[in-house]
């Protein structure tokens, strides 16, 4: 991946009244695309303001009460009837209920939670909550979906919405196995024919959408190994199991074993994020832990990993005379984009932004709980370019992550146009 560089907050948070890097609607756009652009353009300043308010008050998964209240208030003010999810999150339906002769609703989804990391951007609207930041762009997702919701509601009032739409403001995407499962359990995709989402991509240039048929993300699990023994004096290591030696062997040996026991095309990646044991130079600890993530591009291999990890880890730890317990938390499968949904979304991007606005994107080892929706209904997620043209690269899940705010309006237009095109396709 390209090296993350330093940044200027001013360069990455363009004011909405500046000349946009990409024209909002290109010269050969359809009449529908021009109307969508007109409906959303008038809301652009409010969408940026909404994003900045959410950004300054980041909330972690299952605790997004202030964000949920704000969305409920704004949606009601727009004449809509949102439904609050339990404990957080919002669903709002636009248009009549599907009938036998009509397709199901088209669902559009955004996530609303933040990350437990401190913000380091220096922006005027930076996080006011210590240790929390919207470093994954969920605040942009939320503002973009809100803009699409307003435009689609206006089309419905004018009698020009060809299909019912459901807008889902989902909690807890960053919490495995993800808030999507709770949304589904509360009827979030009941009566839905297709579902779409965008995800910020700070290495994709503004005005470009990264698209892919098939898997676009990876499966991801969390793995914690706990090693224990009697502990003792470092002068007599033979009298107790060696917790630190066992952890060290597991830290290097287990990824190596997985690399030889799985198909390399599945790209299994075990990476440790924390190792904890001991507090004194001359005392062998009685316990220690090793924690990390396992990521995998292939659904079938992912299903076999738990048994393989269990077998290999116990064999690696056994020579050190320690006890080993394994907490393997199954995460999420890959986001597997359905072909017709991708083609419809790509067509919407080309109509709304321009013929050259879609690029093929690589499959990522990152995880996304949007995958759970795609096990229920067909759909697609694509990457929304948020890198300022000519500006530096950034990365997600960093305290200094910044996103070009002009992507909000682009995302809103793409989501609204996708819903309309899909409705036309399924109704035809």
N, C-alpha and C positions, 0 to 999 in steps of 0.2 A: 504494500500500500504506500502511497506517497507520504512523504514526511509531513507531519503537521507543523505549520509555521506560525509565527506570531501574527497578530491581527490588530487592526484598528477598529474599535467598535463603531466609529462613525461611518466607516466604509461599508459595514455589514448591516446597518440599520437605516436603509435609505428612507427618506421621507416620502410619503405617498404622492406629494405634489411635484417631485422631481421627475425629469424625463425618464420613463421606464426603459430598462435595458432591452426589453422585448415588447413590441407593440401589443396591447391587450387583445386586439383582434386583427388578423391579417387581412390583406386586400381581397383574397378569394374566399373568405369565410362565408358560411351560409347565413341566411337571414335569421335562423334560429340562434346561431352562435353570436350574431350581432345583438340580438335581443338579450341573450344571457349576459353578454358583456355590459350592456346598458343597465340592466337591473342590478348587477353587482357593483359596477363602477361607482354608483352613488353612495354605496355603503363602505367603500374602501377605507376612508378615514376612521369610521366607527369600528371596522374589523381590526385595524391596527391598534386602536385604543383598547379594544377588548383583549387582544393578545397581550398587550403590555400590562394590563391589570392582572390577568391570570399569571403572567410571567413573574410579576413582583410578589405574588402570594402563592408560591408553589406548595402543593400538598401531596403527600405520599399515598400510595395505593390503599384503598378502603377508607381513607381519611379525607377525601376530597369534598368535604361538606360545603365549604365556602364557594368552591367552584361550581358545585351542583346547584346551590342556591342562586348564584349569579345567572347560570344558564336558564334555570326555571323562570327567573324574573324576566330575562330578556326575551325568551320565547313567548311568554304570556303577553308581554308588551307588544309583540309582533302579531297578536291575535291568534296564536296557536294554543294547543292544549297538550303540553308536555306531561309525561308520566315519570315520576321520580322512581328510580330503582332502589333496591335495598342492598346495602346501606347507602350507596352513592351511585351517581350516574343518572343519565336522562335519556328517555326515548320520546320522540315526537313523530307522529304520523301526519302526512300531508296527502290529501286526496281521499276519495272514497275507498271503502273496503273492497278488496278484489271480489269479482263475481265469477261464476263458472266460465263465462265467455271471455274473461279478461285474465291477463297474467297476474301472478302474485306481485307483491310490492318489490320495488328495488330498494335495497338497503344501502345506506352510506354510513361509514363508521369512522369516528375519531376517538382517540384516547386522551384522557384528561389528567393523568397522574404525573408526578415529577420524580426526581431521583434524590437519594440521601447523600448528596455531595455539595460542598460549598461552591457558590458562584464566584468566578474570578474574571468577569468580563469588563467590569468598570462602566457598564451601561447605566444611563440615568434611571432606567426602570428595572434595575437588577433586583434579585431576590431580597426581600426584607426579612426572610426567615433564615436564621443561621443554619448552615449544614444542609440546605435544600436548594435545588435548582432545576429548572426546566432545561436540562442539558441534552434532551433527546428530541426536542422540537414538538412535544405534544401540545404546547400552547398554540403553535402555528396550525397544527392539525385541527384543533378545536375551533379556532377563528375561521379557518377556511370552510369547515363544515357548516358553521353558523351562517356564513355568507351564502353558501349554496342553499341552505334551508330558507333563508329570506327570499332568494330569487325564485325558488320552486313554489313557495307559498304564494307569491304574487302571480305566478303563472296559473296556479290552481284557481285563485280568485277570478282570473280573467277567463277561465274555462279552457286553458291551453295546456294542461298537464295530462299527457296521454296515459299515465300509469300512476298508481299510488306509490308514494315514497316513504320510507322509514329512515329517520336520521338517528343514529345511535352515538351518544356521547359516553363512551365506556370507561369505567374505572379500572385501576389496578393492572394495567398492561405489564408493568415492570415486576409484578409479583407472580412467581410461578405457582401453579400452572396457568395463571392469568385470569383477569376479570371477564374475559370473553365467555368462559364456561358458566359464570354466574348470570351473565346477560342471557345466554341461551336457556338456562334453567328457568329464567323468569319470562320466557316467551319471546325473547328478543328477535328470533328469526322465524317465528310462526307466521305462515303466509307469505314468506319472502321467496322470490324466485331467483334473485341474484344479489350479491353483496360486493361492495367496492370500498377500497381505502387507499389513501396516499400516505407515504412516510417520508419525512424530510431526509434529504441526502446532501450533506454539506460538501461533498466532493463532486457533485453533479451541478453544472452551471445553471444559474437561474434561466428559466424559459425552456428548459429541457426536462423531459420525463424519461426515466430509466425503466424500461419495460422488459418482461420476459415471460414466455409461455412455460408452464411447468414450475418446478421448485425454484423459488427466488430467495428463500432463507434456509436455515438449517434447523435440525432438531437440537434441543439443548436440555441437559440435565444438570443438577447440582449434586456434587459428591462430597461427603465428609467422612474421613477415616479417623477413628479414635483408637489410639494405641495405649494400652495400660500394662503396668507391671508393678512389682513391689517398690521399686525405687531404692536408692542407697547411695553409698559413698563412691566417688569416682575412682578411689584407690582399689575398690573391690568390685569391678564391673561383672565378674563372673558369678557374683552372688544374686544378681537380679537381671531381669530382662532389660535390654537396652532400647528404651523408647525412642531416643533421638536417632540412633542408628537405623532402627526399623522405619521411622518416618522418612529418613533420608533415602533409604533404599526404595521405599514405596514411591517417593516423589519422582525419582528418575526411572525406576524399573517399570512401574505400571504403564506410563505412556509408551514405553518401548514395547511392552508386551502387546498392547492394543494395536500398535503400528504393525505388528507381525501376525496378529490373529484376526485382523479384519481386512476386507478388500480395500486396497489403497484408493480406489476410485470413490469410496464413501467418505474420504477425507475426515476420519475420526480424529478429533483433536481434544486431548485432555490437558488442560492448563490449570495449574494451581494458583490460587489467589491469596492464600494465607496458610502459614504454618506456625504453630504455637506449642512450645514445650519448654519447661525449665525456667529457673530464675537465678541460679547460682553456678559458678564455675566448677565447684567441687561436689555438686550434688546431682545424682542421676534422677530425673523426674519420674514420678509414678504415672504420669499420663501426658498425652499430647494429641493434637489434632492437625489434620491436613485437609484443606478445603479448596475445591476448585469446580470447574465446569467441564462437562464433556459435550462436544458439539459434533454433529454428524450430518452429512448431506443426504444420506440414503435412509428412507423410512424403514426398510427391512432390516438393515444392519442396526439401526437405532433400537429396534425391538429386541435384539439379541444382546445388547451391551450389558444389561444388568447382571445376567448370569455369568458372562465372561469376566466382568470386573470382580464379582464375588469370588470366583474360582482363582483368578490370578492374584488378587490382593492377599488372600489367606496363604497362598504358597510363598509369596514374597516375604511376608512377615514372620512365617513360622520359624526360620532359623535363629531368630533373635530372642526367643523365649518370652514373647509378649502375647497379650490378648488383643484381638482386633475386632472392632464392631464397625459396620458399614451403614451409613445412612445415604441411600441412593434415591434422590427425589426426582422422579420422572417429570420432565418439564413439558415441552411442547413439540409437536411434529413440525416438519417444514411447511411453510406457506406454499401450497401447490396450486399455482394459477391455472384456471380452466381456460382452454384455448379461445372459445367464442367470447368469453368475458374480456380477455386481453385484447382481442381484435376490436371489440366494441369500444373499450377504453382508449385504445390507440387511435381509433377513428375520431373520437371526441377530442383528443389532444390535437390532432392534426387540423381539425376544423376550427377549434377554439384558439390555438396558439400559432400553428403553422405546419406545413408539410414536413419540415425538417426538425420538428420538436421532439420526436421520439427516437431514442437510441436503445440498442440492445444492452442490457445490464448483466453483470455477472451474478451468479448465485453467491450469496453471502453466508458466512458461518454464524452470523447473528441470528437470534431467535425472535419470533413475533407471535403473540397469541392470536392474531388474526387467523392463524392456521385452524383453530377450533371451529370458526364459522364455516370454513371451506370443507369441513367434514360433514356439515349439515346441508349446505346449499352451494352451488357453483358461484365463483366470483374471482376477483383478482385484486392484488395490491401492487402498486407501482411506486417508483421513487421520484419524489418531487425535488427538482433541483433548487438548492438554496444558497449556492455559492455565487457571490457577487462576481459578474464577469470581469476578468482581469485581476480579481482579488486572490487572497491566499486560500489554501485549503484549511479545513478544520476537521474535527472528528466528533462523533457522538459520545455521550457519556463522559465528557470532560467539563470541568468547571469553567473553562474559557471558550466553550462552544458558542458560536454566534451564527445567526441565520439571516439572510437578506429578507426583510419583511415584505418585499414585493411578491414573494412567493405565496403569500396569503391569498391575494386576489387571483393569482393564477390557479392555485389549488381550488378555490371556490368555483371558478369558471369551469374547470375540468370536471369536478364532481357533478355540478348541475347538468352540464352537457352530456355526461356519461349516463346519468339517470334518464334523460330525455331520449337519447339514442337507443338505450336498452329497451325502454318502454315501446318505442316505435318498432324495434326489431321483434320483440316478443309478441306484440299485438298484431304484427303483419303476417 
